[in-house]
Amino acid sequence: MSRVAKKPIALPKGVELTIQADSVSVKGPKGTLSIAKTADIEVKIEDGHALLSTNDPSHVAITGTLRAIIANMVQGVSEGFERKLELVGVGYRAAMQGKDLNLSLGFSHPVLFKTPDGITIATPTQTEIVVSGNDKQQVGEVAAKIRGFRPPEPYKGKGVKYAGENIIRKEAKKA
């Protein structure tokens, strides 16, 4: 069995794990998430911890993956996830228009991004965007889509970047 799959998942107060034959669902204060599982993987709840196991040696890797996904689901419904983005560049700004994100990124037109269900987008300042939600994969995907409108370029570092991201700079051409 993989080392990841052997590690138990702690279930905090207010989080409820429901196991069916073909799926696992987690319910907590921030919502409900579920994932499909195969019949070969067994999930048990013992004194506030969830344990995963399998008897089939070909399912060892997927057991570790499923354990990591369930652990992220438990953290998502109890605490949630967030990803911060920064806008770098003259005239680059972000503002919320209802549920839509309006981005001015140096194009001839503003970029309007519709917020998907289950995701909350906030703009504390004109150059900061905070993407939050209970599904780690969806939060990361939305943040990557927003960053994809204008990824940081290597010469001046202008664009949309993750908070704390290090942009490797290139040297300009010498005449």
N, C-alpha and C positions, 0 to 999 in steps of 0.2 A: 504494500500500500504506500502511496506517496506521502511525503512528510506533511504537505499542505492538507491533504484529506484527513490525516489523523488528528489535526488540531481542532479542538471543540469550538463551537460558536457560542459566545455568551449572549443570552437573551435578556436585555435590560427590562426593567419594569414598564408595563404598558405595551410591550411588544408580544404579539401572539403569532406563533408559527403553526400553520395548518398543513398537514401532509395528506395528500390523496395518492391514488395508485400511479397517476401519470403527471402530477404537478405538485409544487410546493408554493404556498402563498404566505406572505408575511404582512401582518396588519399592525399598524402603530398609530401614534398621534398625528403623523404627517401623511398618512394615506395607506394604500394597500398596493403591494407588488406581488407578482407571481411569475413562476418560470416552470417550463416543462422539464420532466426528468424521465429517464428510462426505468423500467421495472427492475433492472439489475442493481440499481443503486438504492440502498436502504438508508432512510433518515430516521433517527430516533431522538426523542427528547428525554434527557435525564437530568434531574435537579438543576433546572435553569440553563442547561446547555444543550445544543443540538449536535449530534454526532452522525457522521456519514461513514458508510462502509459498503464494500462490494466484495463478492466472492470471485467474480470473473476477472482474471488478470488483464484482459484487453480493455477493461473499463476503469483502470486505475487512474489514468491521466484525466479522463472526463470527470471522475469523482473529485479530484483536486480542483478542477475548474469550477464545478458546481458548488463546492464548498466556498470558494472565493466569491462567487456571484451571490450566494445566499448571505454571506457575511456582509457584502456591500448593500444588499437589500435591507438587512436588519439595521445597519447604520443609517441608511437613507430614510427609513420610516421613523426612526427615533430622533436623529439629529439633522439629516439632510446633507446635501452637498452644495458647494458653490465654487464658481470659477470666476476670477477677476481678469478683466481685459483693460488695457490702456491704449489710448489713441495718441500717437506721437506724430506731430506735423502741424504746420501753420494752417489754421482754418479747419482742422479736423475736429469735429464735435459729434456728440451723440445726445439725443433727447427722446423721451418717451412721448408718443402721441396715442393716448388711450392704452391699448394693449400692444401697439406696434412700436418698433424701434426705428427711429429716423436717424440715419447716419449721413454726415457730410464728410466725404473722404477725398475731396479734390477732383471728383468727377464733374461733368457738366450737369449732372442730375443728382438729386438726393437718393440714397439707397434706403428702401423701406423694407424692414424685416418683420414678418408676422410671427408673433410669439406662439409656439406650439402649446398644446394642452399639457399641464403638469409642470410647466416651466415658468419661473418668475424672472423677469429682467428688470433691473433697477439701474438708474444712472445717478449716483451720488454727486458727481460733478460732470461737466461737459466732456471731460476726457477720460472718464472711468465708466466701465460697464460691469455690472455684477450679475452673473447668470446663476440662478439657484433652483433646486428642485430635489425630489427624493430619489430619482433614478440616476445613478452615477453615469451610466452610458449615455443617456439622453442629455444630461448637462454638458458632458464633454463634447458631444456631437454638435449641439447648438453653439457652444463657444467656438468650436472649430469652423463652423459655417460663417459666423460673424467675422472671425479672423481671416477667413478665406476671401472676403470682399476686397481687402487690401493688406496682404501679408507684409511684414516689415522688409524693407529692401536693405541690402548690405552696405550701401554707400553712406547714407545719412541716417538710416534707422527709422525712416518714416513709415507709418502704417499702423495696423492694429496688432498688438502683441499681448501675450499673456503677462500678467503681473509677475515680475521676477525673472522673466525670460531674458537670457543673455543673447544679444544679437552680435554675431561675429562680423566685424566691419572689414571691408576691403579698402585697400589704398587706391586713391584716384589715379588716373593716368598722369604721367609726368610729361610735360611738353618738351 
